[in-house]
């Protein structure tokens, strides 16, 4: 089955989208490996969260209007980049590889949990608010529920960051190991 990834135009202008075919588990950071090892947790409310991210989250679920916003908040984290030079020409590519590998592996692992829902991952890469010359990235996850609006309705509407939308259906097979 061919995977058709959904990129917004900003991300398409930032990277060669065929790069996704070269991403492997070797692109995972140690932080992401630890998050994946801890696995997923279904909360009493029905929210699906990454166990280790939930442990470090200080927000309160009742402050959110729905489970999707809550999941996106708990499951959202920056792509580790402190080891990367801000001026490195490959910074965007490295951020993409790290974010995509984590998103794919997390959705793959969720698919192995009995009773787990389909989910989506949003990988974003773009300039920071404090300095548009510095590029950073993040990844977040939300379950998909019938009758509920997605976290981001249409990624093509976003222009401040590049966005990749990855669906559980795109992650039925594990990433390769380089």
C-alpha positions in Angstrom: 0.0 0.0 0.0 1.4 3.4 -1.0 1.5 6.0 1.7 0.3 9.5 0.6 1.5 12.0 3.1 -0.3 15.3 3.5 2.0 18.4 3.6 1.0 22.0 3.7 2.7 24.3 1.1 5.1 25.8 3.6 6.6 22.4 4.5 6.8 21.5 0.9 8.8 24.6 0.3 11.1 23.8 3.2 12.0 20.1 2.5 12.1 17.6 -0.3 9.0 15.7 0.6 10.5 12.4 -0.8 12.8 12.6 2.2 10.0 10.8 4.2 10.9 7.6 2.4 14.4 7.7 3.8 13.4 8.2 7.5 14.1 5.2 9.8 13.9 4.3 13.4 17.5 5.5 13.6 16.2 9.0 13.4 14.5 8.7 16.8 16.1 10.7 19.6 16.7 9.1 23.0 13.8 11.2 24.4 11.4 9.8 21.8 12.6 6.2 22.4 11.8 6.6 26.1 8.4 8.0 25.3 7.6 5.1 23.0 8.9 2.6 25.5 6.4 3.9 28.1 3.6 3.4 25.7 0.0 4.7 25.5 -2.6 5.2 28.2 -6.4 5.4 27.9 -7.7 7.7 30.6 -11.1 7.3 32.3 -12.4 10.2 30.1 -11.6 8.2 27.0 -8.5 10.4 26.1 -5.5 8.6 24.7 -2.2 10.0 25.8 1.4 9.0 25.8 2.1 7.7 29.3 5.4 9.5 29.9 4.1 12.8 28.5 1.1 12.6 30.7 3.3 12.2 33.7 5.0 15.5 33.0 1.9 17.4 32.1 0.5 20.0 34.6 -2.7 21.0 32.9 -6.2 20.0 33.9 -8.5 18.2 31.5 -11.6 20.1 32.6 -10.1 23.3 31.2 -10.5 21.9 27.6 -13.6 22.0 25.5 -13.1 18.5 24.2 -10.9 15.4 24.3 -9.0 16.3 21.1 -7.7 19.6 22.4 -6.7 17.9 25.7 -4.9 15.1 23.9 -3.1 17.5 21.6 -2.0 19.5 24.7 -0.8 16.5 26.6 0.8 14.7 23.6 2.5 17.8 22.1 6.2 18.3 22.6 9.0 20.1 20.8 11.3 18.0 18.7 14.6 17.8 20.6 17.1 20.2 18.9 19.6 21.4 21.5 22.3 19.4 19.8 21.7 21.1 16.5 23.4 24.3 15.3 20.9 27.0 14.5 22.8 27.9 11.3 23.2 24.4 10.1 21.7 24.0 6.5 20.4 20.6 7.4 18.6 21.7 10.6 15.1 21.6 8.9 15.8 18.2 7.4 17.0 16.8 10.8 13.9 18.2 12.6 11.7 16.7 10.0 13.4 13.3 10.2 13.2 13.3 14.0 9.5 14.4 14.0 8.4 12.1 11.3 10.1 9.0 12.8 8.6 9.7 16.2 5.1 10.3 14.8 5.2 7.2 12.7 6.5 5.0 15.5 4.0 6.3 18.0 1.0 5.8 15.7 2.4 2.3 14.8 2.6 1.5 18.5 -0.9 2.8 19.2 -2.2 0.5 16.5 -0.9 -2.4 18.4 -2.9 -1.5 21.6 -6.2 -3.5 21.7 -9.2 -1.2 21.4 -7.1 1.8 20.5 -8.7 4.3 18.1 -7.3 5.7 14.9 -5.2 8.8 15.5 -3.4 11.5 13.7 0.0 13.2 14.3 0.8 16.7 13.4 4.5 17.4 12.7 5.2 21.2 12.5 8.4 22.9 11.6 8.8 26.7 11.4 10.4 29.8 12.7 10.3 30.6 16.4 8.2 33.5 17.7 11.2 35.2 19.2 13.5 34.9 16.2 12.2 34.0 12.7 15.8 33.0 11.7 15.7 30.1 14.1 13.6 27.1 13.0 12.2 24.6 15.5 9.6 21.8 15.4 7.0 19.9 17.4 4.8 16.8 17.2 1.4 16.2 18.7 -1.2 13.4 18.6 -5.0 13.2 18.8 -7.4 10.3 18.4 -9.9 10.6 15.7 -13.5 10.3 16.8 -16.6 10.2 14.6 -18.6 13.4 14.7 -15.8 15.4 16.2 -13.8 18.1 14.3 -10.1 17.4 13.9 -7.5 19.3 15.9 -6.5 21.2 12.7 -9.3 21.3 10.3 -7.3 22.0 7.1 -3.4 22.1 7.3 -3.4 24.0 4.0 -4.8 27.0 5.9 -1.7 27.2 8.0 1.1 29.5 6.8 3.3 30.3 9.8 4.7 26.7 10.0 5.2 23.8 7.8 2.9 20.9 8.7 2.8 17.2 8.0 -0.4 15.3 8.8 0.2 11.6 9.4 -2.7 9.2 9.9 -2.8 5.8 11.7 -3.5 4.2 8.3 -0.1 5.5 7.1 1.6 3.7 9.9 0.5 0.1 9.8 4.0 -1.1 9.1 7.1 -0.3 11.3 9.7 2.1 10.0 12.8 0.4 8.8 16.1 0.4 10.7 18.9 1.9 8.6 
